Amino acid sequence: MSTLPLISIVTPNFNGGEYLESTILSVLEQSYPNLEYIIIDGGSTDNSIEIIKKYESRISFWVSEPDHGLYDAIQKGFDKASGDIMAWINSDDMYHAKAFFTVAEIFSSFKNVHWLQGIPTTFDEYGRTVACASLQRWSKYNYYIFNYEWIQQESVFWSKELWNKSGRKMNTNLRLAGDLELWLRFFRYEKLYVTPALIGGFRQRSKNQLSLDSLNEYRGEADSLIKSEELSKLDKRIIILYNILSKVANFIRKSRIFNVDFIVNYYERKYFHYPSVINFDRIYQKFKI
């Protein structure tokens, strides 16, 4: 336990009793020995409190009181958090088995990693994993050119150091795109590393799902946040270069003149600063296993 970093997980909840227990169990059944689990309930009137009390001996802190929405609840949770590694999981989403051990091993093995995402996955209403996206590397420039779909919040973890650098806060004035606003601030300081491991998943429901029902509103908030981001002269030059490169590459692909992807990959590595993929082969090599 003394060698494993403390991981702080926050779960915001409001009348989410239908799936809350599955979320709580996905955290507690990690059996990760250095865990700080915080639940912030917004004054639920369903069976949420009964479910939370069922597990309160294994929960580090919980409270049920009115709040000002999702990101206010998350902020309350992080204000209580003291972990070396941080994340939040909403009260209908879940973590995959042993995810915390994977996260801890990567952060401990690679000191340059302060922000990590696993492969995005989707659960259905029964908790079955029904979709697994392809691995995608991310650069801040993806966001600056409005290519932000999607860094999956359920699979993202970050260091306390990055949280402190970026202001120690969620934007509680936002209704939907608080995660994207946080990622924009993280990109000012660190790269987002990815791993092909399964970390967390988003539960897709057939009804009453704000994130899907309000997708256009989310995009509106997201676009406004990106437009307001202050870019350096170098950033603006790189974006122009990348847009030209993309247009030329698409023309060559359509013309089938030659395989242009190796050229695109070279410039992406050179200018877009894509980080390396963190996989277990690299961990084994590091420790010569």
C-alpha positions in Angstrom: 0.0 0.0 0.0 2.8 2.4 0.8 4.2 2.0 -2.7 1.0 2.6 -4.6 -0.1 6.2 -5.2 -3.2 7.5 -3.6 -6.0 7.6 -6.2 -8.9 10.0 -5.5 -12.2 9.3 -7.3 -15.2 11.6 -7.2 -18.8 10.5 -8.1 -21.4 13.3 -8.5 -25.0 12.1 -8.2 -28.5 13.4 -8.3 -31.4 10.9 -8.3 -29.2 8.4 -10.1 -30.2 5.4 -8.0 -31.0 3.2 -10.9 -27.3 2.8 -11.8 -25.5 4.3 -8.8 -24.8 1.0 -7.1 -23.1 -0.4 -10.2 -20.9 2.7 -10.3 -20.0 2.4 -6.7 -19.1 -1.2 -7.0 -17.0 -0.6 -10.1 -14.9 1.6 -7.9 -14.8 -0.4 -4.7 -14.4 -3.8 -6.4 -11.1 -2.6 -7.9 -9.7 -3.7 -4.5 -7.1 -1.0 -4.9 -5.6 -0.6 -1.4 -4.8 3.2 -1.6 -8.1 4.6 -2.6 -10.0 7.8 -1.6 -13.6 7.6 -2.8 -15.8 10.7 -2.5 -19.5 10.9 -3.4 -21.3 14.2 -3.7 -25.1 13.9 -3.9 -27.2 16.9 -4.8 -30.0 16.2 -2.4 -31.5 13.1 -4.2 -35.1 12.1 -3.4 -34.9 8.6 -4.9 -33.1 5.6 -3.3 -29.6 7.1 -3.8 -29.0 7.9 -0.1 -30.0 4.3 0.9 -27.5 3.0 -1.6 -24.7 5.3 -0.5 -25.3 4.4 3.2 -25.0 0.7 2.3 -21.3 1.3 1.4 -20.5 4.3 3.5 -17.9 2.3 5.6 -15.8 2.0 2.4 -16.4 5.6 1.2 -13.9 8.3 2.4 -16.4 11.1 2.3 -20.0 11.7 1.2 -22.6 14.4 1.5 -26.1 15.0 0.3 -27.1 18.6 -0.1 -28.3 21.0 -2.8 -25.8 22.1 -5.3 -25.6 24.2 -8.5 -25.3 21.4 -11.0 -22.8 18.7 -12.2 -19.6 20.6 -12.2 -20.3 22.3 -8.8 -20.7 18.8 -7.3 -17.5 17.6 -8.9 -15.7 20.7 -7.6 -17.0 20.0 -4.1 -15.6 16.5 -4.4 -12.1 17.6 -5.6 -12.0 20.2 -2.9 -12.0 17.2 -0.5 -9.6 15.1 -2.5 -5.9 14.6 -1.5 -4.8 11.9 -4.0 -1.7 11.9 -6.1 -3.9 10.8 -9.0 -7.4 12.1 -9.6 -10.5 11.4 -11.7 -14.3 11.5 -11.6 -16.9 9.0 -12.7 -20.6 9.9 -13.1 -23.2 7.9 -11.3 -24.2 5.7 -14.3 -20.8 5.1 -15.7 -18.3 2.4 -14.6 -14.6 1.4 -14.4 -13.2 -1.8 -15.9 -11.7 -4.4 -13.6 -8.2 -3.6 -12.2 -8.2 -0.2 -14.0 -6.7 1.6 -10.9 -3.8 -0.8 -10.8 -3.2 -0.1 -14.5 -3.3 3.7 -14.0 -1.1 3.5 -10.9 1.5 1.4 -12.7 1.7 3.8 -15.7 1.9 6.9 -13.6 4.6 5.3 -11.4 6.6 3.9 -14.2 6.6 7.0 -16.5 7.3 10.2 -14.6 6.5 12.3 -17.7 2.9 11.1 -17.7 0.6 13.5 -15.9 -2.5 12.9 -17.9 -3.8 9.6 -19.3 -6.7 8.1 -21.2 -7.5 4.5 -21.9 -9.4 3.1 -24.9 -12.9 4.6 -24.9 -15.6 2.0 -24.2 -19.4 2.0 -24.0 -21.7 0.0 -21.6 -25.3 -0.6 -22.3 -28.1 -0.3 -19.8 -27.4 -3.8 -18.5 -23.7 -3.0 -17.9 -22.4 -5.0 -20.8 -19.4 -3.6 -22.8 -20.9 -3.2 -26.2 -18.4 -0.9 -28.0 -14.7 -0.3 -27.9 -13.2 2.5 -29.9 -10.0 2.5 -31.8 -7.0 4.0 -30.0 -6.6 7.7 -30.9 -3.6 9.9 -30.0 -4.3 13.5 -29.0 -2.6 16.8 -29.4 -3.8 20.2 -28.2 -3.9 21.2 -31.9 -6.7 18.7 -32.5 -8.8 20.9 -30.1 -7.6 24.1 -31.7 -8.9 23.0 -35.1 -12.2 21.9 -33.4 -11.4 18.2 -33.8 -12.4 17.3 -30.2 -14.6 14.2 -30.5 -13.9 12.7 -28.1 -11.5 12.5 -25.1 -13.6 10.1 -23.0 -13.9 11.6 -19.5 -14.7 8.2 -18.0 -11.3 6.9 -19.1 -9.2 9.9 -18.0 -6.9 10.3 -15.0 -4.5 13.1 -14.1 -1.9 14.0 -11.5 -2.4 16.3 -8.6 0.5 18.3 -10.0 -1.4 19.0 -13.2 -4.6 19.8 -11.3 -2.7 22.4 -9.2 -1.0 23.9 -12.3 -4.3 24.3 -14.1 -6.1 26.2 -11.4 -7.6 23.5 -9.1 -11.1 24.1 -10.4 -13.9 23.1 -12.7 -15.8 25.8 -14.6 -19.1 25.6 -12.7 -20.7 28.2 -15.0 -20.9 25.6 -17.8 -23.8 23.2 -18.1 -22.3 20.5 -20.4 -18.8 21.1 -21.6 -16.9 21.4 -18.3 -14.8 18.4 -19.2 -13.7 20.0 -22.5 -12.9 23.2 -20.7 -10.7 21.3 -18.3 -8.9 19.5 -21.1 -8.2 22.8 -22.8 -6.5 24.0 -19.6 -4.6 20.7 -19.2 -3.3 21.0 -22.8 -1.6 24.3 -21.8 0.8 22.3 -19.5 0.9 18.7 -20.5 0.4 16.1 -23.2 -2.4 13.6 -23.1 -0.9 10.1 -23.1 -3.0 7.2 -24.2 -2.9 3.5 -23.4 -4.6 0.5 -25.1 -5.8 -0.7 -21.7 -9.4 -0.6 -20.7 -9.9 1.9 -18.0 -13.5 3.2 -17.9 -16.7 3.3 -19.9 -19.7 5.5 -20.7 -23.1 4.0 -20.1 -25.4 4.7 -23.0 -29.1 4.7 -22.1 -32.2 4.6 -24.2 -33.8 7.7 -22.4 -33.1 10.5 -20.0 -29.5 11.0 -20.9 -28.4 14.6 -20.8 -25.1 14.1 -22.6 -26.7 12.6 -25.6 -30.0 14.5 -25.6 -28.2 17.8 -25.5 -25.3 17.0 -27.9 -25.8 20.1 -30.1 -25.8 22.3 -27.0 -22.6 20.6 -25.9 -21.0 21.4 -29.2 -22.1 25.0 -29.0 -20.4 25.4 -25.6 -17.3 23.5 -26.8 -16.9 25.7 -30.0 -17.3 28.8 -27.9 -14.6 27.7 -25.5 -12.2 26.8 -28.2 -12.7 30.1 -30.0 -11.9 32.0 -26.8 -8.6 30.1 -26.3 -5.6 32.4 -26.6 -3.1 31.0 -29.1 0.5 32.0 -29.5 1.8 33.0 -32.9 3.6 29.7 -33.2 0.4 27.8 -32.5 -1.4 29.8 -35.2 1.4 29.0 -37.7 1.3 25.3 -36.9 -2.4 25.2 -37.4 -2.1 26.9 -40.8 0.7 24.4 -41.8 -1.4 21.4 -40.6 -4.5 22.6 -42.6 -2.4 22.9 -45.8 -0.8 19.5 -45.1 -4.2 17.9 -44.6 -5.6 19.3 -47.8 -2.6 18.2 -49.9 -2.6 14.7 -48.2 -6.3 14.3 -48.9 -5.8 15.2 -52.6 -2.9 12.7 -52.9 -4.9 10.0 -51.2 -7.8 10.5 -53.6 -5.5 10.6 -56.6 -3.7 7.4 -55.4 -0.4 8.9 -56.5 1.5 7.3 -53.5 1.1 6.5 -49.9 1.3 9.9 -48.2 0.6 8.8 -44.7 4.3 8.4 -43.7 4.8 12.1 -44.5 1.7 13.1 -42.5 2.9 11.0 -39.6 6.3 12.7 -39.7 4.8 16.2 -39.6 2.3 15.3 -36.9 5.1 14.0 -34.7 7.3 17.1 -35.4 4.7 19.8 -35.1 1.6 18.4 -33.4 3.7 16.9 -30.6 1.7 13.7 -30.3 2.9 11.8 -27.3 3.9 8.1 -27.3 1.4 5.4 -26.6 1.9 3.9 -23.2 1.5 0.1 -23.4 2.6 -2.7 -21.2 5.4 -3.7 -23.6 7.1 -0.4 -22.7 6.5 -1.1 -19.0 8.0 -4.5 -19.2 11.0 -3.1 -21.1 11.5 -0.4 -18.5 11.8 -3.0 -15.7 13.3 -5.7 -17.9 10.6 -8.2 -17.1 
